[in-house]
Amino acid sequence: MSVVIPAHDEASVIGRLLEGLTTDPRGHELELVVVANGCTDATASVAASYGASVTVVVIDEASKIAALEAGDQAATVFPRAYVDADVVLGVAALLALADELERPGGALVASPRLEVDAVGAAWAVRQHYRIWELTDYRRTGHIGSGVYALSADGRRRFGRWPRVIADDRFVQQLFHPRQRRTLDDHAFTVRSARTLRAHLRRSTRIARGNLELPGELQHAGAAPGGARAANLVRRVLVRPDLWTAFAVYSITSTLPRLTARRQVAEQTEPLWARDDTTRVTA
């Protein structure tokens, strides 16, 4: 399996990921490709310090999409995983993805189960994720948000990477839920934003990225918006302990969508809205 890791100024965290992937005895079964894109820090040298087990590609453009393109050009085998530099992920999960994607009749796109680490985050951020876990988006073949993998047939579903923010949402919506697989026995971890302000900025970026997708991909294979909302309300109504969290979620999910729509309507230049609250020294 090839593992493409786009990395923009991730020197403080990429070592955590690479350490786990290169010290595991089965790590030799992975082809690791780090694409340092538009970096102004030591991302490339940190990645190179892991020796011949990591191929480091350096490009000038600070763009995740350009990095994915460069990573595809450098990678040589399938299945192929696309992994954010700041996640926590082990070799076993990646090899399980490869097994699923190579299995006759297996999925075309797959991801380990996502776990959000909200320990130490603001109270409102923690409440948001308590409800987010109950959404249809999370419960119906959720792919991405840091790690996803494609079989060779799955990667042929599209050509060049589109110039969108939400590459993971783009990939997920290319496939019917029956063609996706979330590996419940394997997980990867993403840290939530530590502050409410950082959370709202990141959520606005995600919402804008979703709006930039072609209309047919924004909710492909999903129930209509009203039905998704009704499903969530039904799950919360039977849990009085979640009613306060739901009130918070209603605000923290609505505000970013409204802001994103205004940005698109005003044709505001998109910002990456990097969340530095989760960048810690490796």
N, C-alpha and C positions, 0 to 999 in steps of 0.2 A: 504494500500500500504506500502511495505517496501522501505526504502531509505538507500542504502549502500553508505557510504562516506569514500573512502580511503583517508588517510591523512598522509603525510610524512613531518614532521617539518612545520606544518601549524598553529602553535599557534597564530601567528599574524593576521590571517585572518579567521580562522574557526568560531570564535565567531560571526562574522558578519552574516554568513549563519545560524548558529544554533539559534541565537537570533530571526531572522525572522521566523524560522520554529516552535519554541517552544512558542512564545508569541502570535501567531495567534490563535484565539479561535478554529479553525478547525484543529489545529496541532495535536490534540489527535488522529486524524484518521490516522496518519502516524506512522509507526514503524521505528525509526531512529537508524541506526547502524553505528557508527564511528569506522573505523579500523585504529588505529595508528600504522604505519608500520615503524620500524627501526628509530624511532624518537629520536632525541637528545635534544629536547626542551620540552615545557610543553603542547604539543598538547593533550595528553591523559587527563591531569588534567583540561585543559580548557573545553574539551568536557564533562568530568564528572561533572563539575560545574553546568551543566544544569539539573542535577538530574535524576530521574527515567525515564524521557521522552526520554533519550538517552542511548542506550546500547553502552558501550565502549569496544572494543576488542583490545588487544595489542599483536602484533607479533614482533619478533626480526628482521625479514628480511625486508630491505628497498626495497620493490617491490610493485608497484601498482597491478600487476597481483596476487601476493600472497595475497594482501589485498582484492581484489575482491573475491578470493576463500574463504578467511576467512569470508568475509561479507555474501556471499551466505550461508555458513554453519550456521551463526548466525541468519540470517533473516528467518522468518517463513511464510510470506504471499506473494501473488502475487496480482496485478502486482508489479514489482520491478524496482525501479529507481536506477541508478548509477550516483552519483553526485560528481563532483570535489569539494574539500573543499574551493576553492578560488572564486567560482562563486557567483553571486547574484541571488537568486531565491526565490520565494514565495510559500506559501502553495497552493494558488489557482491554480498555474500552475501544481503542482504535482497532485492535485486531478483531474484536467482536463485530465491529462495523464491517470490516472487510469480509468476515465470514458470512454475514447476512447478505451483503451485496453480491457475493459470488455464489450464493446458494441458488440452485435451480428454482425458479419461481419466486425468488426473493425480491426484496424491495429495490427500487431504483434510486431512492434517496433515503438516508437514515441518519439518525443522531442518537447519542446517548441521552438519558434523562437529564434534564436541566435542573440543577439545584441552585437557588439564589441564596447567597450568604448575606443576610441582612443584619447580622450581629453587629452591634455598635452603630447602626444607622439610626437616623431620626425616627421618632415614634410614628409620624405620619407615613414615612417610607415603609416601615414594617407593616403598618395596617394595609397599605396599598397592595403589598405582595400577598398578604393573607387572602385577599379577594381575587387577585389576578390568578392565583393557582386554581380557582374554580371556574374560570372562563372557558368557553368552548374552544378558544384559540389554543389553550394549554391542553385541553382534553381530547382533541381530534387530530392526532398526528402532528404535533408541534415539532417543527424542524428548525434548527438554527439557533439564533441568539448566542452565537459563539462557536459552535461546532456543527458541521454537517458534512456528510460524505456522499459521493455520487459513484454509481457504477459507470462503466464505460458507456453503456446504453443510456444511462441517465444524463451523462455529460453531453451526449449527442443531442439531447433535447433542445439545446440552444447553441449558438455559435459564439461570437464574442460576448464578453460580459457587458451588459448595458450600463450606461452612465447613470446609475441610481445610487441612492444612499442605502436603501434597504436590500442589500444583496441576498441576505438570508430569507427575507420574505419573498423576494423574487423567485428564488429557487423553490421554496416550499410550495408556492402557488402554481408552479408549473406541473405539479403532480397531483393526481387524485389521491385522497386519503388512503385508498387501497394500495397505492404504489409507494407509500411512505411507511417508515417503521421507526418507532422510538424504542430503544432498548431499555426496558425497565430494570434490568439487572446491572446496568452500567450507567454511571453518572459523570457529569462534569460540573464544575462549580464556577459561577460568575458572582462577583461581589456587586451588591447593589450600590447605588450612590449613597454616600454617607449623610448628605444633607438634603433637605427638601428642595432647596433651590437647585442643587445639582441634578436631583432626580427629575424635576420639571424640565430643565434644559435638555437632558438626555431624552426624555419622553417626547419632547417637541421635535427633536431631530428624527426620532423613530417615526412619529406620526407624519412628518413631512416626507420622509422616505417612502412611506406607504402610499401617500397621495400622489407621488411621482410615478408610481407604477402604472402601466396601462390599466384601464378600467376593468378589463376582463380578468386581470390577475389580482386585483386588490382583495377580492373575497372569493376566488375560485374554489369551488368545492365546498364552500361554507354556507351555512344557513343565512337567510336575510338578516340584516342588522337587528330588526325588531325581535326576531325569534331568538337571536343570540342573547340579547338583553333580557328577554323573558326567561330564558333558561337560567341565566345567572341569578335573577331575582328569585326564582323558585328555589334554587340551592341555598340562598342566603336566608330566605324567610323561615326556614325550619331550623335556623341556627341563631337564636337571639344573641349569642356571644359575638356574632359577626356584624350586628346591625351598625354599631359605631364604625367599625372598619369599613363597612359598605358606604357609609356617608362620606368618609374620607376618600375612598376610592372613586366615588362619583365625581369628586372635585379634581383629584389628581389625574384622572384619566380624561376628563372633559377639557380642562384648561389647555393641556398640550395640543389636543386636536383643534381647538378653536384658534390657538396661536399659529399652528401650522397652516390652517386654512387661510388665515389672514396673510401670512408670509407668501403663500402661493398666489393669492389674489393680488398682492402688491408687488409680486415678482421680486421679492427681496432676495438678495444673493444668499444662498444657504451657507450656514456656518457648521463646522463639524460638531461644535458644542462638546468638546472633549471633557470627560469627567475625570478631573485630576484627584478627586477625593478617594478614588480607589487605587491610585498609583502609589505603591509603597516600595520601599527599598527591598530588593529581593534578598 
